[in-house]
Each structure stands twice: as structure tokens, then as C-alpha cells.
Amino acid sequence: MTTACPICKKPAEPKFRPFCSSRCANVDLQRWLSGSYVLPGDELDDEDPGRDAET
């Protein structure tokens, strides 16, 4: 079964799996580094007194 590149939807190449090329792999990396990909959830406050303190 051939998977599609998550960036451009071309067939993935084994050398760059799951991407089709180093270009698409770099596009994905840039999206992660720039914060384009985020997981939904509440932001944590560093000063939250309810959090466990490190011991």
C-alpha cells in the first residue's frame, strides 16, 4: 500500500517516508517549528499554585 505525502498528496518515497521529497519534509518541519501545528488544550500558567512543585 502506497501512502500519500501529507503535504502535497503525491506518493511517498521510501527515502523520505512519509513524505515524497526532502522539500515536503522541510515544509512539515518548518510548520512544527513555527507553531503552525498545535494540540488543542488549555494553556498552563507557570505560576499556578495548584501544580505540583518539583522536589
DSSP file (Angstrom, degrees, kcal/mol; ACC not computed):
  #  RESIDUE AA STRUCTURE BP1 BP2  ACC     N-H-->O    O-->H-N    N-H-->O    O-->H-N    TCO  KAPPA ALPHA  PHI   PSI    X-CA   Y-CA   Z-CA
    1    1 A M              0   0    0      0, 0.0     2,-0.5     0, 0.0     0, 0.0   0.000 360.0 360.0 360.0 125.1    0.0    0.0    0.0
    2    2 A T        -     0   0    0      9,-0.0     2,-0.2    11,-0.0    11,-0.1  -0.780 360.0-147.3 -92.5 130.4    1.4    3.4   -1.0
    3    3 A T        -     0   0    0     -2,-0.5     9,-2.8     9,-0.1     2,-0.3  -0.630  15.0-118.0 -95.0 157.6    0.8    6.3    1.3
    4    4 A A  B     -A   11   0A   0     -2,-0.2     6,-0.1     7,-0.2    -1,-0.0  -0.708  31.1-103.0 -94.3 144.5    0.3    9.8    0.1
    5    5 A C     >  -     0   0    0      5,-3.5     4,-1.8    -2,-0.3    14,-0.2  -0.454  26.0-138.1 -60.7 129.9    2.6   12.6    1.2
    6    6 A P  T  4 S+     0   0    0      0, 0.0    -1,-0.1     0, 0.0    13,-0.1   0.671  98.8  45.8 -68.7 -14.1    0.8   14.7    3.9
    7    7 A I  T  4 S+     0   0    0      3,-0.1    12,-0.1     1,-0.0    -2,-0.0   0.915 133.8   6.2 -91.9 -53.9    2.0   17.9    2.3
    8    8 A C  T  4 S-     0   0    0      2,-0.1    11,-0.0     3,-0.0    -4,-0.0   0.496  89.0-124.6-114.2  -5.4    1.4   17.6   -1.4
    9    9 A K     <  +     0   0    0     -4,-1.8     3,-0.1     1,-0.2    10,-0.0   0.529  63.5 136.0  72.9   8.5   -0.5   14.2   -1.7
   10   10 A K  S    S-     0   0    0      1,-0.1    -5,-3.5    -6,-0.1    -1,-0.2  -0.411  71.3 -76.0 -74.4 162.8    2.0   12.7   -4.2
   11   11 A P  B     -A    4   0A   0      0, 0.0    -7,-0.2     0, 0.0    -1,-0.1  -0.358  55.5-110.8 -60.5 138.6    3.0    9.1   -3.5
   12   12 A A        -     0   0    0     -9,-2.8     8,-0.3    -3,-0.1    -9,-0.1  -0.426  23.7-135.7 -71.9 144.4    5.5    8.8   -0.6
   13   13 A E    >>  -     0   0    0      6,-1.8     3,-1.2    -2,-0.1     4,-0.8  -0.846  13.9-129.4 -98.9 136.7    9.1    7.9   -1.4
   14   14 A P  G >4 S+     0   0    0      0, 0.0     3,-0.6     0, 0.0    -1,-0.1   0.850 107.3  57.5 -54.4 -36.5   10.8    5.3    0.9
   15   15 A K  G 34 S+     0   0    0      1,-0.2     5,-0.1     5,-0.1     6,-0.1   0.820 120.8  27.0 -64.3 -31.0   13.8    7.5    1.4
   16   16 A F  G X4 S-     0   0    0     -3,-1.2     3,-2.6     3,-0.3    -1,-0.2   0.222  99.0-164.2-116.3  11.7   11.7   10.4    2.7
   17   17 A R  T << S+     0   0    0     -4,-0.8     3,-0.1    -3,-0.6   -12,-0.0  -0.088  72.0  21.8 -45.8 131.9    8.7    8.5    4.1
   18   18 A P  T 3  S+     0   0    0      0, 0.0    -1,-0.4     0, 0.0     2,-0.1  -0.949 125.7  61.0 -90.2  12.6    6.1    9.6    4.9
   19   19 A F  S <  S-     0   0    0     -3,-2.6    -6,-1.8   -14,-0.2    -3,-0.3  -0.457  74.1-132.9 -96.6 169.4    6.9   12.5    2.5
   20   20 A C  S    S+     0   0    0     -8,-0.3     2,-0.3     1,-0.2    -3,-0.1   0.652  84.4   1.1 -93.4 -18.6    7.6   12.4   -1.2
   21   21 A S  S  > S-     0   0    0     -5,-0.2     4,-1.8     1,-0.1    -1,-0.2  -0.967  74.6 -99.9-159.2 168.9   10.8   14.6   -1.1
   22   22 A S  H  > S+     0   0    0     -2,-0.3     4,-2.4     1,-0.2     5,-0.2   0.815 118.7  62.2 -67.2 -28.3   13.1   16.4    1.2
   23   23 A R  H  > S+     0   0    0      2,-0.2     4,-2.2     1,-0.2    -1,-0.2   0.948 105.6  43.7 -61.0 -48.6   11.3   19.6    0.3
   24   24 A C  H  > S+     0   0    0      1,-0.2     4,-2.2     2,-0.2    -1,-0.2   0.874 112.0  53.8 -66.3 -36.1    8.0   18.4    1.7
   25   25 A A  H  X S+     0   0    0     -4,-1.8     4,-2.2     1,-0.2    -1,-0.2   0.904 110.4  47.4 -62.3 -40.6    9.8   17.1    4.8
   26   26 A N  H  X S+     0   0    0     -4,-2.4     4,-2.5     2,-0.2    -2,-0.2   0.855 108.5  54.3 -70.2 -34.9   11.3   20.5    5.3
   27   27 A V  H  X S+     0   0    0     -4,-2.2     4,-1.9     2,-0.2    -2,-0.2   0.931 110.6  47.0 -61.4 -45.0    7.9   22.2    4.8
   28   28 A D  H  X S+     0   0    0     -4,-2.2     4,-2.0     2,-0.2    -2,-0.2   0.916 111.5  50.5 -63.4 -44.2    6.5   20.0    7.6
   29   29 A L  H  X S+     0   0    0     -4,-2.2     4,-2.7     1,-0.2     5,-0.2   0.916 109.0  51.7 -60.5 -43.6    9.5   20.7    9.9
   30   30 A Q  H  X S+     0   0    0     -4,-2.5     4,-2.2     1,-0.2     6,-0.3   0.876 107.1  53.5 -61.8 -37.8    9.0   24.5    9.4
   31   31 A R  H  X>S+     0   0    0     -4,-1.9     5,-2.0     2,-0.2     6,-1.0   0.905 111.2  45.9 -64.0 -40.5    5.3   24.2   10.3
   32   32 A W  H ><5S+     0   0    0     -4,-2.0     3,-0.8     1,-0.2    -2,-0.2   0.936 114.6  47.2 -65.8 -45.9    6.2   22.4   13.5
   33   33 A L  H 3<5S+     0   0    0     -4,-2.7    -2,-0.2     1,-0.2    -1,-0.2   0.809 111.7  50.0 -68.7 -29.6    9.0   24.9   14.4
   34   34 A S  H 3<5S-     0   0    0     -4,-2.2    -1,-0.2    -5,-0.2    -2,-0.2   0.569 115.2-112.8 -85.7  -8.4    6.8   28.0   13.6
   35   35 A G  T <<5S+     0   0    0     -3,-0.8    -3,-0.2    -4,-0.6    -2,-0.1   0.632  76.5 131.8  88.0  14.0    4.0   26.7   15.8
   36   36 A S      < +     0   0    0     -5,-2.0     2,-0.6    -6,-0.3    -4,-0.2   0.843  66.2  61.1 -66.7 -31.9    1.5   26.1   12.9
   37   37 A Y  S    S+     0   0    0     -6,-1.0     2,-0.3    -5,-0.1    -1,-0.1  -0.861  71.6 161.9 -96.3 122.9    0.8   22.7   14.3
   38   38 A V        -     0   0    0     -2,-0.6    -6,-0.0     0, 0.0    -2,-0.0  -0.982  36.1-127.2-138.4 151.4   -0.7   22.8   17.8
   39   39 A L        -     0   0    0     -2,-0.3     2,-0.0     1,-0.0    -2,-0.0  -0.830  36.4-111.8 -95.3 135.7   -2.6   20.4   20.0
   40   40 A P        +     0   0    0      0, 0.0     2,-0.3     0, 0.0    -1,-0.0  -0.354  64.7 100.8 -67.2 145.9   -5.9   21.8   21.4
   41   41 A G  S    S-     0   0    0     -2,-0.0     2,-0.2     2,-0.0    -2,-0.0  -0.887  70.9 -60.0 160.2 173.1   -6.0   22.4   25.2
   42   42 A D        -     0   0    0     -2,-0.3     2,-0.2     1,-0.1     0, 0.0  -0.546  52.2-114.1 -79.2 142.9   -5.8   24.9   27.9
   43   43 A E        -     0   0    0     -2,-0.2     2,-0.4     1,-0.1    -1,-0.1  -0.540  30.6-126.2 -72.9 142.7   -2.6   27.0   28.3
   44   44 A L        -     0   0    0     -2,-0.2     2,-0.5     2,-0.0    -1,-0.1  -0.734  12.3-138.3 -91.9 138.9   -0.7   26.2   31.5
   45   45 A D    >   -     0   0    0     -2,-0.4     3,-1.8     1,-0.1    -1,-0.0  -0.859   4.7-147.4 -95.7 124.9    0.2   29.1   33.8
   46   46 A D  T 3  S+     0   0    0     -2,-0.5    -1,-0.1     1,-0.3     5,-0.0   0.743  99.3  53.0 -63.3 -22.9    3.7   28.8   35.2
   47   47 A E  T 3  S+     0   0    0     -3,-0.0    -1,-0.3     3,-0.0    -3,-0.0   0.205  74.7 137.1 -97.7  15.5    2.5   30.5   38.4
   48   48 A D    X   -     0   0    0     -3,-1.8     3,-1.4     1,-0.2    -4,-0.0  -0.494  42.6-158.1 -66.9 114.7   -0.4   28.1   39.0
   49   49 A P  T 3  S+     0   0    0      0, 0.0    -1,-0.2     0, 0.0     4,-0.1   0.661  86.7  67.1 -70.6 -13.4   -0.3   27.2   42.7
   50   50 A G  T 3  S+     0   0    0      2,-0.1     2,-0.2    -3,-0.0    -2,-0.1   0.627  80.5  97.0 -81.1 -12.7   -2.3   24.0   42.1
   51   51 A R  S <  S-     0   0    0     -3,-1.4     2,-0.2     1,-0.1    -5,-0.0  -0.486  86.5-102.7 -76.9 147.0    0.5   22.4   40.2
   52   52 A D        -     0   0    0     -2,-0.2     2,-0.3     1,-0.1    -1,-0.1  -0.475  35.4-128.1 -68.7 135.8    2.9   20.0   42.0
   53   53 A A        -     0   0    0     -2,-0.2     2,-0.2    -4,-0.1    -1,-0.1  -0.602  25.1-108.0 -83.2 145.0    6.2   21.6   42.9
   54   54 A E              0   0    0     -2,-0.3    -1,-0.1     1,-0.1     0, 0.0  -0.502 360.0 360.0 -70.6 139.9    9.4   19.8   41.9
   55   55 A T              0   0    0     -2,-0.2    -1,-0.1    -3,-0.0    -2,-0.0   0.402 360.0 360.0-113.1 360.0   11.1   18.2   44.8
